[in-house]
Amino acid sequence: MAPPSRSSQPRPGFPGRARSRGRRAIGTAAAAALLWWVLAGHQALLEPLAVLAIVLAGSASLLLPTGRPLPLRLRALPGLLIFFLRNSFLGGLDVARRALDPRLPIRPAFVTYRTELSHGPPLTLFMAVVSLLPGTLSIRLEGRLLTLHVLDREADTRAALIALEQRIRAAFHDPREHRNKRSGEAP
């Protein structure tokens, strides 16, 4: 009997890696199918373009490097979601009101904000959601200094950014918090 091929044997130090990659591909394909279903309806799932997109999404997850697991605090997600939906809606209303007002009440400016969020998913989510706050758009990130374009320089953008940063900080485990608690330092 021939020995199993080298590629079928698990690599030392990586038990179950092939199995986890397969689960990741299936999970990614399922998430793509769910997204397609939400956006286009259940009948659209059987169209060739939908099937191709779902298969490609699952396949792409096999080719991309595996990142660290997302360190979420599930109890904080409903509050973050409500904050996101509320501010997204208010942001749309604010922009529509300004666009429809004959005086076009805008006083645009660039503002900077220094965040203390960890690089990675927390900071990425922060930058994405900032663009949905009323009259704000993320422009650039240099280190932890975020440059924003705002429609109204007189608006209290800083308070909204602080509130968003607190919600996102509550939703993610910050590895620096754990290290700092052990050493007695402030994060």
Secondary structure by P-SEA (a helix, b strand, c coil): cccccccccccccccaaaaaaaaaaaaaaaaaaaaaaaaccccccccaaaaaaaaaaaaaaaaccccccccccccaaaaaaaaaaaaaaaaaaaaaaaaaccccccbbbbbbbbbcccccaaaaaaaaaaaaccccccccccccbbbbbbcccccaaaaaaaaaaaaaaaacccaaaaaaaaacccc
